[in-house]
Amino acid sequence: MTVLLHVSCVFQQRAIAVVLLKYQSNSAQPKAVHPDSDQQQAEPESLLLQIEALQSQMKEQAELSRERTEALLEDRRVRMEEMQTVIERDRSKIHSLNEKLHRTQQMLYDSTKDYLELKYEGRSQERVWMAEKDRLLQELDRCKEQLDVSKDDVLVISDHALEERQTQNLEIEDKTEKLAKRLHLMNQRYEAMEKRRNLEIEGFKNDTRILRNQLKDVEKQLYKVTVGVGEDGDMFMLHNIHQTAKRSKKMQSELHQLKALIYGVETDLRNL
């Protein structure tokens, strides 16, 4: 904008200079009597008026140019302040971005380091895995060879095992049948022993009752002997006591035998 005003002022100054040169050239020419002399005299006045108008216009334009220049300078100052603010903000952003860049670079370095370590570790594990794979493949081949070799043996063993199982099943069935028969026989024996035990207990009770009656008879005889009179009575009493003692021993022996028999029967029942 300032350049345009400067160019306008230059053109106006040139126009004023042209008018002045024209006025001077007219003044230097000799005056001659001419019908249009009035018109020629009016031309310098017109030129002077044009000069004054141009000077006034130049003054106005100079003032306008000065105001515009001041406005432009103020605008420049404001723009410079804004630019400075923008620069400061950009510097802060640049500083923040630099810090982020440094952190990012550090993270990238750490990540790259971790990646390389993991890559190296992965390669090591891959080598271990490949070695293990080769070992397992060799083991698999060896197992396949052993499987092919022992296939017939397995068939023979399976047939033998099947025969043994069938034999065992037959033996188990035979044993089961024998055990069933034995169980039936034992049940029969148990029932017979139970009947015999009941009969023996009943006989023991009868024998006990008989022995008790005999003891009562002996007591009565002893009482009769005791109340008897005479020396012959003493001898008879001694004889009866002796006979009674024999019968008592015999009865005790029979009781012991009965008890032993009962205990034997109970033992047999427990073993069953």
Secondary structure as GFF3:
##gff-version 3
##sequence-region A 1 272
A	DSSP	alpha_helix	2	28	.	.	.	ID=ss1
A	DSSP	alpha_helix	37	149	.	.	.	ID=ss2
A	DSSP	alpha_helix	151	226	.	.	.	ID=ss3
A	DSSP	alpha_helix	231	271	.	.	.	ID=ss4
###
